[in-house]
Amino acid sequence: MPFVTLRLFTLLIFLTIVQAVSWSAIPFNPPAVPLAVRTPYLSAWLPQGAGMALNDVWPIFWTGQTLGWAGLLMVDGTAYSFLGTPNVPGMPFEKAAQKSSQFTATRSIFVLTAGSVDVTVTFLSPVEATDLVKQSTPFAYMAVSAASNDNAAHSVQVYSDITAEWVSANLSDTVEWSTSAVGNVITHQFQSQLPSVFSEYQDHVQYGSVFYSMQNTPNTTYQTGGDAVVRTQFVNHGQLTNSQETNFRAINASWPVLGLAHDLGSVIGPTSPVVFSVGYIRDPAIQYVVGKGTNWQNRSLYFWSQFSTVSALISSFLGDYNAALSRAQSLDSKVNSDASKISADYAAIVELSIRQAVGATEITISRNPDGTWNTDDVIVFLKEISGENANTVDVIFPAWPCLVYLNPALGKYLLEGLFRYQANGLYPHLWSVHDLGSGYPRALGHNDGNDGNMFVEESGNMLITALSYAQKTGDNSQLAQYTTLLDQWAQYLIKHSLLPEYQSSTDNFAGALANQTNLAVKGIIGIKAMSQIYSILGNTAQSSNYSSIAADYVTQWQTLAMSSTGPHLTLSYGNSTSWGLTYNLYADKLLKLDLFPASIYDLQTAWYETVAQHFGVPLDSRHTYTKTDWQIWTAAIVTNTTIRDMFISSVKNYAADGLSSQPFGDWYETTNGQPEGFRARPVVGGHLALLVL
């Protein structure tokens, strides 16, 4: 099918699939809208599918489990819901009508009409990548403001609550709760009565506390108790009783809630926002391997270096809202401006991706022997999401562009835990480890050597990302400290990357292969990266040696990888009918190596056009599914802007097709836009690939 005809056919299919929502959705209606997304355990989303208003459905955890988060308004004595689907038995109330939704890089904004009042609900998950205290703070904001829509004054009260579903996915767990007023802040707290440190249940962590807070003004009231009791109190009276129920029980036993209310008084013009904060704190946060046997280190989130109590943190967080909003707006503007230089579709993809990418990370520190915080010992941990692994190297690799764009130091701190573990001699193999452990938030390594079967993949990834960080920042300290380890991996690649043995690549769900063309690319680039590392460190002899090997391998690779029956590279050597996305060439451009000839890029660019499906180019010839991250990486390196934009628009059309209600999945079917098994993964950080070249 000619390319122009295929694009038109794709557009018609896309328009047929998407059901128009009844509100304005800017830039489009995504599979799920991020609401409070800061860590693997503070991750609340509004599922969409073909379109759900803020008050059509309960928010969900990234796994799909319900997170009870309710919002009610009283307007001149009439009750309206604006968040979730709360039930008040025997007391029906109206639903506010959603007028618009919008997402930016840091915010999700909804405007709803409740009778004679319009209400704006802003969910802000700050992205503060250059401030480790703020970025490590596991809290998000919900801000609610109201304005008359008929120029008359109206009495308005705002209410919200959360359930203990934020604590655990096991609804039979017994929880307890408390309320405190410290300074000018009122805070509710939920936690399990039987916590299990460093444990998960269905991806929810099983220890720590959920906090729901707002500033304590004369117009603020609070109440804890059963959902029906507390919500009925608000609907009947427009305020709460400032009382606490203490009948601690199971999460689903009369559904205990933490309620907060604020009286806005008589409203005409837009009010100052009523700001709620929600957060999840556990301490220690991570258990990290530092030796043999059970020699493990407990690590805490970085914010503890500045705050000695949770109440002090919450007070600071709430007091910082206006400044945080201003910083968020500045970042949103920069992201939109930078990405819009490529296209509007690209800007939309990037904006949807940033909170999801950084929301899988946690910034940690250790203690000094005297008990003080060691802020010189920073390690960032990343949960794979849709998996249990910590700091999976081939998840860090696709997420890398987001880290480089926001703050390359976050990438350095992600690599540090991997470097340190292997430099200690705890991992028994010559290639790089796959991850730091398979039981997040435990990062206990693989001292037995039984980790993923990705020898060339992970060794190449470590070399490429380490060099990338140094190039972007001029900080060569990690290269100097871990030169021996980097050289060990480069030596492995010299022996095993030109003709890779039967093994998996990062796309292990597609099946292992021997002699993978794209995997060989990564290994060869890894060797050249080692040449550049030695050049940076002043070892010209070693640099020249590695450079010569890499150049020789490229020459041999071109013969091995070329199809004899068509103008394209193969998926695996000798299988001339096979092909795939050669996305690992992106590292050649990222590192500015110019290792592979321009003719290879031109060849693949022309080929992709011939195998494009309705929603993009398949990952390889074995299947018709694809990956969003690798399509955007490929878009960054093709030599034709029309083909570049085809890749980008295909990803955007998939994200907007209304067939998924899960947080942005990176694996999907190119023939019909159906999502596959992944959701909410940090690999979407790779969607920023074009912004860091």
C-alpha positions as CSV (number, residue, x, y, z in Angstrom):
1,M,0.0,0.0,0.0
2,P,1.5,3.4,-0.9
3,F,2.7,5.4,2.1
4,V,0.3,8.3,1.7
5,T,-2.7,6.0,1.2
6,L,-1.6,4.0,4.3
7,R,-1.4,7.2,6.4
8,L,-4.9,8.2,5.2
9,F,-6.3,4.7,6.0
10,T,-4.7,4.8,9.4
11,L,-6.3,8.2,10.1
12,L,-9.7,6.9,9.1
13,I,-9.3,3.8,11.4
14,F,-8.1,6.0,14.2
15,L,-11.1,8.4,13.9
16,T,-13.4,5.4,13.8
17,I,-12.0,3.8,16.9
18,V,-11.9,7.0,19.1
19,Q,-15.2,7.9,20.6
20,A,-15.4,11.6,21.1
21,V,-15.6,12.6,24.7
22,S,-18.2,15.2,25.8
23,W,-15.6,17.6,27.1
24,S,-12.6,19.4,25.6
25,A,-9.5,17.1,26.0
26,I,-6.1,18.9,25.6
27,P,-3.9,17.7,24.0
28,F,-5.9,14.5,23.8
29,N,-7.6,11.9,26.0
30,P,-4.9,9.5,27.2
31,P,-5.4,5.9,28.4
32,A,-5.1,7.1,32.0
33,V,-4.6,10.5,33.4
34,P,-1.8,10.9,36.1
35,L,-3.3,12.3,39.3
36,A,-0.7,11.7,42.0
37,V,2.4,10.0,40.6
38,R,5.6,10.4,42.6
39,T,6.9,7.0,43.5
40,P,6.2,3.3,42.8
41,Y,3.8,3.4,45.8
42,L,2.3,6.9,45.3
43,S,0.8,6.3,41.9
44,A,-2.8,7.3,41.4
45,W,-4.4,7.5,37.9
46,L,-7.8,8.2,36.4
47,P,-8.6,5.4,33.9
48,Q,-10.0,6.6,30.6
49,G,-10.6,4.0,27.9
50,A,-13.0,5.8,25.5
51,G,-13.3,8.6,28.1
52,M,-14.2,8.9,31.8
53,A,-14.9,12.1,33.6
54,L,-13.2,12.8,36.9
55,N,-16.4,11.8,38.7
56,D,-17.3,8.8,36.5
57,V,-14.9,6.3,38.1
58,W,-12.7,5.8,41.1
59,P,-9.0,6.6,40.6
60,I,-6.7,3.5,40.4
61,F,-3.3,2.4,41.5
62,W,-1.0,1.7,38.5
63,T,-1.9,-2.0,38.7
64,G,-5.6,-1.2,38.2
65,Q,-6.7,-1.6,41.8
66,T,-9.1,1.0,43.1
67,L,-7.8,3.9,45.2
68,G,-10.7,5.5,47.0
69,W,-10.4,9.3,46.5
70,A,-13.7,11.2,46.8
71,G,-14.5,14.9,46.2
72,L,-17.8,16.6,46.9
73,L,-19.0,20.2,46.6
74,M,-21.9,22.0,48.2
75,V,-23.3,24.9,46.1
76,D,-26.1,26.9,47.8
77,G,-27.0,23.8,49.8
78,T,-27.0,21.4,46.8
79,A,-24.4,18.6,46.8
80,Y,-22.3,17.6,43.7
81,S,-19.6,15.0,43.3
82,F,-16.4,16.1,41.4
83,L,-14.0,13.2,42.2
84,G,-14.6,9.5,42.2
85,T,-18.0,7.8,42.6
86,P,-18.8,8.3,46.3
87,N,-22.1,6.9,47.6
88,V,-24.2,8.5,50.4
89,P,-27.0,6.0,51.1
90,G,-30.5,7.6,51.0
91,M,-29.1,11.0,50.0
92,P,-28.7,11.3,46.2
93,F,-26.6,14.1,44.9
94,E,-25.8,15.4,41.5
95,K,-22.6,14.9,39.4
96,A,-20.8,18.0,38.4
97,A,-20.5,18.1,34.6
98,Q,-17.0,18.0,33.2
99,K,-16.2,20.7,30.7
100,S,-12.5,20.1,30.0
101,S,-9.4,18.1,30.9
102,Q,-5.8,18.9,30.2
103,F,-2.5,17.3,31.0
104,T,1.0,18.9,31.0
105,A,4.3,17.5,32.0
106,T,3.5,18.0,35.7
107,R,-0.2,18.7,36.0
108,S,-3.6,17.3,35.2
109,I,-6.4,19.9,35.2
110,F,-10.1,19.4,35.1
111,V,-12.9,22.0,34.9
112,L,-16.4,20.9,36.0
113,T,-19.7,22.8,36.3
114,A,-21.7,22.4,39.6
115,G,-24.9,24.3,39.1
116,S,-24.0,28.0,39.1
117,V,-20.3,27.4,39.9
118,D,-17.4,26.2,37.9
119,V,-14.8,24.2,39.8
120,T,-11.2,23.8,38.7
121,V,-9.4,20.7,40.1
122,T,-5.6,20.7,39.5
123,F,-3.5,17.6,40.3
124,L,0.2,18.5,40.6
125,S,2.9,15.9,40.9
126,P,6.0,18.1,41.1
127,V,9.0,17.1,38.9
128,E,11.9,18.7,40.8
129,A,14.8,16.9,39.2
130,T,17.5,19.3,40.2
131,D,16.4,19.5,43.9
132,L,17.0,16.2,45.5
133,V,15.0,17.1,48.7
134,K,11.9,18.1,46.8
135,Q,12.2,15.3,44.2
136,S,12.5,12.7,46.9
137,T,9.4,14.0,48.7
138,P,6.7,11.4,48.1
139,F,3.8,13.8,48.1
140,A,1.4,15.3,45.5
141,Y,-1.1,18.1,45.5
142,M,-4.8,18.4,44.6
143,A,-5.9,22.1,44.4
144,V,-9.6,23.0,44.1
145,S,-10.9,26.5,43.2
146,A,-14.3,27.8,42.4
147,A,-15.9,30.7,40.5
148,S,-19.4,31.7,39.8
149,N,-20.6,31.2,36.2
150,D,-23.6,33.6,36.4
151,N,-21.9,36.6,38.1
152,A,-23.9,36.1,41.2
153,A,-22.6,35.1,44.6
154,H,-22.9,31.5,45.8
155,S,-22.2,29.7,49.0
156,V,-19.6,26.9,48.3
157,Q,-18.0,24.3,50.5
158,V,-15.4,21.7,49.4
159,Y,-14.9,18.2,50.8
160,S,-12.5,15.3,50.0
161,D,-11.5,12.0,51.6
162,I,-9.4,9.0,50.9
163,T,-9.9,5.4,51.9
164,A,-7.4,2.9,53.3
165,E,-7.1,1.3,49.9
166,W,-4.1,3.6,49.6
167,V,-2.4,1.5,52.3
168,S,-2.8,-2.0,50.9
169,A,-4.3,-4.1,48.1
170,N,-5.4,-6.6,50.7
171,L,-8.8,-5.3,51.7
172,S,-9.0,-7.6,54.7
173,D,-6.0,-5.9,56.3
174,T,-6.7,-4.2,59.5
175,V,-5.7,-0.5,59.5
176,E,-5.5,2.2,62.1
177,W,-5.7,5.9,61.7
178,S,-5.1,9.2,63.6
179,T,-5.4,12.9,63.1
180,S,-3.1,15.6,64.3
181,A,-2.9,19.4,64.2
182,V,0.6,20.7,64.2
183,G,1.1,24.4,63.5
184,N,-1.2,25.5,60.8
185,V,-1.7,22.0,59.2
186,I,-4.3,19.3,59.9
187,T,-3.1,15.8,58.9
188,H,-4.8,12.4,58.8
189,Q,-2.7,9.2,58.7
190,F,-3.5,5.6,57.8
191,Q,-1.3,2.6,58.4
192,S,-1.5,-1.2,58.7
193,Q,-1.7,-2.6,62.2
194,L,0.6,-5.5,61.1
195,P,3.2,-3.9,58.8
196,S,5.8,-6.1,57.0
197,V,8.9,-4.1,56.3
198,F,10.4,-4.3,52.7
199,S,7.4,-6.5,51.6
200,E,4.8,-6.0,48.8
201,Y,1.4,-7.4,48.2
202,Q,0.2,-7.0,44.6
203,D,2.8,-4.3,44.1
204,H,1.6,-2.2,47.1
205,V,4.3,-1.9,49.8
206,Q,3.1,-3.4,53.1
207,Y,4.5,-0.8,55.6
208,G,4.6,2.9,56.1
209,S,1.8,5.4,56.3
210,V,-0.5,7.4,54.0
211,F,-1.0,11.0,54.9
212,Y,-3.9,13.3,53.8
213,S,-3.5,16.9,54.8
214,M,-4.5,20.6,54.3
215,Q,-3.8,23.9,56.0
216,N,-5.8,24.3,59.2
217,T,-7.7,27.6,58.9
218,P,-10.9,28.7,60.8
219,N,-12.9,27.4,57.8
220,T,-11.4,23.9,57.8
221,T,-13.1,20.9,59.5
222,Y,-12.1,17.2,59.6
223,Q,-13.6,13.8,60.5
224,T,-12.6,10.2,60.4
225,G,-15.0,7.2,60.3
226,G,-17.1,5.1,57.9
227,D,-17.4,6.5,54.4
228,A,-21.2,6.8,54.6
229,V,-21.1,8.5,58.0
230,V,-18.5,11.1,57.1
231,R,-19.9,11.9,53.6
232,T,-23.4,12.1,54.9
233,Q,-22.2,14.6,57.6
234,F,-20.8,16.9,54.8
235,V,-23.8,16.6,52.5
236,N,-26.2,17.4,55.4
237,H,-24.2,20.2,57.0
238,G,-21.5,21.5,54.6
239,Q,-18.9,20.8,57.3
240,L,-17.4,18.0,59.4
241,T,-17.5,17.4,63.1
242,N,-13.8,17.7,64.0
243,S,-14.0,14.2,65.5
244,Q,-12.2,10.9,65.2
245,E,-13.6,7.4,65.2
246,T,-11.2,4.8,66.7
247,N,-12.9,1.6,65.8
248,F,-9.9,0.3,63.8
249,R,-10.9,-2.4,61.4
250,A,-10.4,-4.0,57.9
251,I,-10.1,-1.7,54.9
252,N,-13.4,-2.9,53.5
253,A,-15.3,-3.0,56.8
254,S,-17.6,0.1,56.6
255,W,-14.8,1.6,54.6
256,P,-13.0,4.0,57.0
257,V,-12.2,7.4,55.4
258,L,-10.1,10.4,56.3
259,G,-12.2,13.4,55.5
260,L,-11.3,17.1,55.1
261,A,-13.6,20.0,54.3
262,H,-13.2,23.8,53.7
263,D,-15.8,26.5,53.5
264,L,-15.1,28.9,50.7
265,G,-17.9,31.2,51.8
266,S,-19.6,33.4,49.3
267,V,-18.0,32.9,45.9
268,I,-18.1,35.2,42.8
269,G,-14.7,35.5,41.2
270,P,-12.2,32.6,41.2
271,T,-11.2,31.7,44.7
272,S,-7.7,30.9,46.0
273,P,-7.3,27.2,45.7
274,V,-8.1,24.8,48.6
275,V,-4.9,22.7,48.6
276,F,-4.9,19.0,49.7
277,S,-1.7,17.0,49.9
278,V,-1.5,13.2,49.7
279,G,1.7,11.2,50.4
280,Y,3.1,7.8,51.3
281,I,6.1,7.6,53.6
282,R,8.0,4.5,54.7
283,D,11.3,4.3,56.4
284,P,13.7,2.8,55.7
285,A,12.8,2.9,52.0
286,I,15.2,0.4,50.5
287,Q,17.3,-2.5,51.6
288,Y,20.6,-2.6,49.6
289,V,23.2,-5.3,49.4
290,V,26.7,-4.2,50.5
291,G,28.4,-7.6,51.1
292,K,28.0,-11.3,51.2
293,G,25.3,-13.2,53.1
294,T,22.9,-10.8,54.9
295,N,25.2,-7.8,54.8
296,W,22.5,-5.3,53.8
297,Q,22.2,-1.6,54.3
298,N,18.9,0.2,55.1
299,R,18.6,3.4,53.1
300,S,16.2,6.3,53.5
301,L,14.7,8.9,51.2
302,Y,16.8,12.0,50.7
303,F,14.3,14.4,52.2
304,W,15.0,13.2,55.7
305,S,18.3,15.1,55.5
306,Q,16.3,18.3,55.7
307,F,13.3,17.3,57.8
308,S,13.3,15.5,61.1
309,T,9.6,14.9,61.3
310,V,6.8,14.1,58.9
311,S,4.8,17.0,60.2
312,A,7.6,19.4,59.3
313,L,7.8,17.9,55.8
314,I,4.0,18.2,55.2
315,S,3.9,21.8,56.6
316,S,6.8,22.8,54.2
317,F,5.1,21.0,51.3
318,L,1.8,22.6,51.7
319,G,3.3,26.0,52.3
320,D,5.3,25.7,49.1
321,Y,2.3,25.1,46.9
322,N,2.3,28.5,45.1
323,A,6.1,28.3,44.5
324,A,5.8,24.7,43.4
325,L,3.1,25.6,41.0
326,S,5.2,28.3,39.5
327,R,8.2,26.0,39.1
328,A,5.9,23.4,37.5
329,Q,4.5,25.9,35.1
330,S,8.0,26.9,34.0
331,L,9.0,23.3,33.4
332,D,5.7,22.6,31.6
333,S,6.4,25.6,29.3
334,K,10.0,24.5,28.6
335,V,8.9,20.9,27.8
336,N,6.1,22.0,25.5
337,S,8.3,24.6,23.8
338,D,11.2,22.1,23.2
339,A,9.1,19.2,22.1
340,S,6.8,21.3,19.9
341,K,9.8,22.2,17.7
342,I,9.4,18.6,16.5
343,S,5.6,18.5,16.4
344,A,2.4,18.9,18.4
345,D,2.0,15.1,18.5
346,Y,5.5,14.7,19.9
347,A,4.9,17.4,22.6
348,A,1.8,15.5,23.7
349,I,3.7,12.2,24.0
350,V,6.5,13.8,26.0
351,E,4.1,15.6,28.3
352,L,2.3,12.3,29.1
353,S,5.5,10.5,29.7
354,I,7.5,12.6,32.2
355,R,5.6,12.0,35.4
356,Q,5.3,8.3,34.7
357,A,9.1,8.0,34.0
358,V,10.3,9.8,37.1
359,G,7.5,8.3,39.2
360,A,9.2,5.0,39.2
361,T,12.3,6.4,41.0
362,E,13.3,7.0,44.6
363,I,16.3,9.0,45.8
364,T,18.0,7.5,48.8
365,I,20.9,8.2,51.3
366,S,22.6,6.3,54.1
367,R,23.6,7.3,57.6
368,N,27.1,8.0,58.8
369,P,28.5,6.0,61.7
370,D,27.4,8.7,64.1
371,G,23.8,8.5,62.8
372,T,23.8,11.7,60.8
373,W,22.7,11.7,57.2
374,N,25.4,11.1,54.6
375,T,24.2,13.3,51.7
376,D,27.4,12.4,49.8
377,D,26.1,8.8,49.4
378,V,23.2,9.1,47.0
379,I,21.8,6.2,45.2
380,V,18.6,6.4,43.1
381,F,16.5,3.2,42.9
382,L,14.0,2.5,40.2
383,K,11.3,-0.1,40.3
384,E,10.8,-1.8,36.9
385,I,7.0,-1.5,37.1
386,S,5.1,-4.3,35.5
387,G,7.9,-6.2,37.2
388,E,9.5,-6.5,40.6
389,N,13.2,-5.8,39.8
390,A,15.2,-2.9,41.2
391,N,17.4,-0.9,38.8
392,T,17.0,-3.1,35.8
393,V,19.7,-2.0,33.5
394,D,17.7,-2.5,30.3
395,V,14.9,-0.4,31.8
396,I,17.3,2.4,32.8
397,F,18.6,2.4,29.2
398,P,15.3,3.3,27.5
399,A,14.4,5.7,30.3
400,W,17.8,7.4,29.9
401,P,16.8,10.4,27.7
402,C,14.3,11.6,30.3
403,L,17.0,11.6,33.0
404,V,19.5,13.4,30.7
405,Y,16.9,16.0,29.8
406,L,15.8,16.7,33.4
407,N,19.0,16.2,35.3
408,P,21.8,13.9,34.2
409,A,22.9,13.5,37.9
410,L,19.8,11.3,38.5
411,G,21.3,9.0,35.9
412,K,24.6,8.9,37.6
413,Y,22.9,8.0,40.9
414,L,20.9,5.3,39.2
415,L,24.1,3.7,37.9
416,E,25.9,4.1,41.2
417,G,24.1,1.3,42.9
418,L,24.9,-1.1,40.0
419,F,28.6,0.0,39.8
420,R,29.1,-0.2,43.5
421,Y,27.6,-3.7,43.8
422,Q,29.7,-5.2,41.0
423,A,32.9,-3.4,42.0
424,N,32.6,-5.0,45.4
425,G,33.1,-8.4,43.7
426,L,29.7,-9.7,44.7
427,Y,28.5,-10.6,41.2
428,P,30.3,-13.6,39.8
429,H,30.1,-13.0,36.0
430,L,32.3,-11.0,33.6
431,W,29.3,-9.3,32.0
432,S,27.1,-6.7,33.7
433,V,24.4,-7.7,36.1
434,H,20.8,-7.5,34.8
435,D,19.4,-5.7,37.9
436,L,19.9,-5.2,41.6
437,G,17.4,-7.7,42.8
438,S,14.0,-9.1,42.0
439,G,12.0,-8.1,45.1
440,Y,11.7,-4.3,45.2
441,P,12.1,-2.5,47.7
442,R,14.8,-5.0,48.4
443,A,17.8,-4.5,46.2
444,L,19.8,-7.6,47.3
445,G,21.6,-8.2,44.1
446,H,22.3,-11.6,42.5
447,N,25.3,-13.0,44.3
448,D,24.4,-16.4,42.9
449,G,24.6,-15.1,39.4
450,N,21.1,-16.2,38.6
451,D,19.7,-13.1,36.9
452,G,18.6,-12.2,33.4
453,N,20.0,-13.8,30.3
454,M,21.1,-10.5,28.7
455,F,24.9,-10.6,28.6
456,V,25.7,-8.2,25.7
457,E,22.6,-6.1,26.3
458,E,23.4,-5.0,29.9
459,S,27.2,-4.7,29.3
460,G,26.6,-2.4,26.4
461,N,23.9,-0.4,28.3
462,M,26.3,0.3,31.2
463,L,29.1,1.5,29.0
464,I,26.8,3.7,26.9
465,T,25.0,5.4,29.8
466,A,28.2,5.9,31.8
467,L,29.8,7.7,28.9
468,S,26.6,9.6,28.1
469,Y,26.5,11.0,31.7
470,A,30.2,12.1,31.5
471,Q,29.7,13.7,28.1
472,K,26.7,15.7,29.2
473,T,28.2,16.9,32.5
474,G,32.0,16.9,32.3
475,D,31.9,14.8,35.5
476,N,34.3,11.9,34.9
477,S,34.5,10.7,38.5
478,Q,32.4,7.6,37.9
479,L,34.5,6.7,34.8
480,A,37.7,7.0,36.8
481,Q,36.4,5.1,39.9
482,Y,35.0,2.2,37.9
483,T,37.5,2.0,35.0
484,T,38.4,-1.6,35.8
485,L,34.8,-2.7,35.7
486,L,34.0,-0.8,32.5
487,D,37.0,-2.3,30.8
488,Q,35.9,-5.8,32.0
489,W,32.6,-5.3,30.2
490,A,34.3,-3.9,27.1
491,Q,36.5,-7.0,27.0
492,Y,33.5,-9.2,27.2
493,L,31.9,-7.3,24.3
494,I,35.0,-7.7,22.2
495,K,34.7,-11.4,22.6
496,H,30.9,-11.7,22.3
497,S,29.2,-8.8,20.5
498,L,30.1,-9.2,16.8
499,L,28.6,-12.7,16.9
500,P,26.3,-12.7,19.9
501,E,25.5,-16.2,21.2
502,Y,21.9,-17.3,21.7
503,Q,20.5,-14.9,24.3
504,S,17.8,-12.4,25.1
505,S,17.9,-8.7,24.3
506,T,15.8,-6.2,26.3
507,D,12.9,-7.4,24.2
508,N,13.0,-10.8,25.9
509,F,9.2,-11.2,25.5
510,A,9.8,-11.5,21.7
511,G,12.1,-14.5,22.2
512,A,15.9,-15.1,22.4
513,L,18.0,-15.4,19.2
514,A,21.6,-15.9,18.2
515,N,23.4,-13.4,16.0
516,Q,21.0,-10.6,16.6
517,T,21.8,-7.7,14.3
518,N,20.5,-5.0,16.6
519,L,22.1,-6.5,19.7
520,A,25.5,-6.6,17.9
521,V,25.0,-2.8,17.2
522,K,24.8,-2.2,20.9
523,G,27.9,-4.3,21.7
524,I,30.0,-2.6,19.1
525,I,28.9,0.9,20.3
526,G,29.8,-0.3,23.8
527,I,33.3,-1.0,22.6
528,K,33.6,2.4,21.0
529,A,32.2,3.9,24.2
530,M,35.1,2.4,26.1
531,S,37.5,4.0,23.5
532,Q,35.9,7.3,24.3
533,I,36.2,6.7,28.1
534,Y,39.9,6.0,27.8
535,S,40.3,9.1,25.7
536,I,38.6,11.1,28.5
537,L,40.8,9.5,31.1
538,G,44.0,10.3,29.0
539,N,44.9,6.7,28.0
540,T,45.4,7.3,24.3
541,A,46.9,3.8,23.6
542,Q,43.9,2.0,25.0
543,S,41.5,4.4,23.3
544,S,43.1,3.8,19.9
545,N,43.0,0.1,20.4
546,Y,39.3,-0.1,21.3
547,S,38.5,2.4,18.5
548,S,40.2,0.2,15.9
549,I,38.3,-2.9,17.1
550,A,35.0,-1.1,17.0
551,A,35.7,0.2,13.4
552,D,36.7,-3.3,12.2
553,Y,33.6,-4.8,13.8
554,V,31.4,-2.3,12.0
555,T,32.9,-3.3,8.6
556,Q,32.3,-7.0,9.4
557,W,28.9,-6.3,10.8
558,Q,27.7,-4.7,7.6
559,T,28.4,-7.9,5.6
560,L,26.9,-10.1,8.3
561,A,23.8,-8.0,8.9
562,M,22.7,-7.2,5.3
563,S,19.8,-9.0,3.8
564,S,20.5,-10.7,0.4
565,T,16.9,-10.5,-0.7
566,G,15.8,-7.0,0.2
567,P,17.2,-3.5,0.9
568,H,17.3,-3.8,4.7
569,L,19.2,-5.1,7.7
570,T,18.2,-8.5,9.0
571,L,16.8,-9.3,12.5
572,S,19.5,-12.1,12.8
573,Y,22.4,-12.9,10.5
574,G,21.7,-15.2,7.6
575,N,17.9,-14.8,7.8
576,S,17.4,-12.5,4.9
577,T,13.7,-12.3,5.1
578,S,13.9,-11.1,8.7
579,W,14.0,-7.5,9.8
580,G,13.5,-5.3,12.8
581,L,13.8,-1.8,14.3
582,T,17.5,-1.1,14.6
583,Y,16.9,1.3,17.5
584,N,20.3,0.7,19.1
585,L,21.8,2.9,16.5
586,Y,20.4,5.8,18.6
587,A,23.3,5.4,20.9
588,D,25.7,6.2,18.0
589,K,23.9,9.5,17.7
590,L,23.5,10.2,21.4
591,L,27.3,9.7,22.0
592,K,28.2,11.5,18.7
593,L,30.4,8.6,17.7
594,D,29.7,8.6,13.9
595,L,30.6,4.9,14.1
596,F,28.1,3.6,11.6
597,P,27.9,5.0,8.0
598,A,25.1,7.3,6.9
599,S,24.1,4.7,4.3
600,I,22.9,2.4,7.0
601,Y,20.5,5.0,8.4
602,D,19.2,5.8,4.9
603,L,18.7,2.1,4.1
604,Q,16.7,1.5,7.3
605,T,14.7,4.7,6.9
606,A,13.5,3.7,3.4
607,W,12.7,0.2,4.6
608,Y,10.5,1.2,7.6
609,E,8.1,2.9,5.2
610,T,7.5,-0.3,3.4
611,V,6.5,-2.3,6.5
612,A,4.5,0.3,8.5
613,Q,1.1,-0.9,9.8
614,H,-1.8,1.2,10.8
615,F,-0.4,2.1,14.2
616,G,3.3,2.0,13.5
617,V,6.2,-0.3,12.5
618,P,6.4,-3.7,14.2
619,L,9.3,-4.4,16.5
620,D,10.5,-7.1,14.2
621,S,9.3,-9.6,11.5
622,R,8.3,-12.3,14.0
623,H,5.3,-10.4,15.3
624,T,3.1,-7.4,14.5
625,Y,3.4,-5.8,17.9
626,T,5.8,-3.0,18.7
627,K,7.2,-0.7,21.5
628,T,6.6,3.0,21.9
629,D,10.0,3.7,23.2
630,W,11.9,2.0,20.4
631,Q,9.7,3.6,17.8
632,I,10.5,7.1,19.2
633,W,14.2,6.2,19.4
634,T,14.0,5.1,15.7
635,A,12.2,8.4,14.9
636,A,15.1,10.2,16.3
637,I,17.6,8.6,13.9
638,V,15.8,8.2,10.6
639,T,16.9,10.5,7.8
640,N,13.5,11.6,6.5
641,T,11.2,13.9,8.5
642,T,8.1,12.4,6.9
643,I,9.1,8.9,8.3
644,R,10.1,10.5,11.6
645,D,6.7,12.0,11.9
646,M,5.0,8.8,10.9
647,F,6.6,7.0,13.9
648,I,5.7,9.8,16.2
649,S,2.1,10.1,15.1
650,S,1.7,6.3,15.2
651,V,2.6,6.4,18.9
652,K,0.3,9.3,19.6
653,N,-2.6,7.7,17.8
654,Y,-2.1,4.5,19.8
655,A,-2.1,6.5,23.0
656,A,-5.3,8.3,22.0
657,D,-7.2,5.4,20.5
658,G,-9.5,4.9,23.5
659,L,-8.7,1.1,23.7
660,S,-6.8,1.2,27.0
661,S,-7.6,2.4,30.5
662,Q,-4.3,1.5,32.0
663,P,-1.4,4.0,32.5
664,F,0.5,4.5,29.3
665,G,1.6,1.1,28.1
666,D,4.7,0.8,25.9
667,W,3.9,-2.5,24.2
668,Y,1.0,-2.6,21.7
669,E,-0.3,-4.1,18.5
670,T,0.4,-2.2,15.3
671,T,-2.5,-3.5,13.3
672,N,-5.3,-2.3,15.6
673,G,-3.8,-0.2,18.5
674,Q,-4.6,-2.8,21.2
675,P,-2.3,-2.6,24.3
676,E,-0.3,-5.6,25.3
677,G,0.8,-6.6,28.8
678,F,3.0,-3.6,30.1
679,R,1.7,-0.6,31.9
680,A,3.0,2.5,33.7
681,R,6.7,1.6,33.0
682,P,9.5,4.1,33.3
683,V,10.7,3.2,29.8
684,V,8.4,6.0,28.5
685,G,11.3,8.3,29.5
686,G,12.7,7.1,26.2
687,H,10.0,9.3,24.5
688,L,12.3,12.3,25.2
689,A,14.9,10.8,22.8
690,L,14.7,13.6,20.3
691,L,15.2,16.3,22.9
692,V,18.7,15.1,24.0
693,L,20.5,14.7,20.7
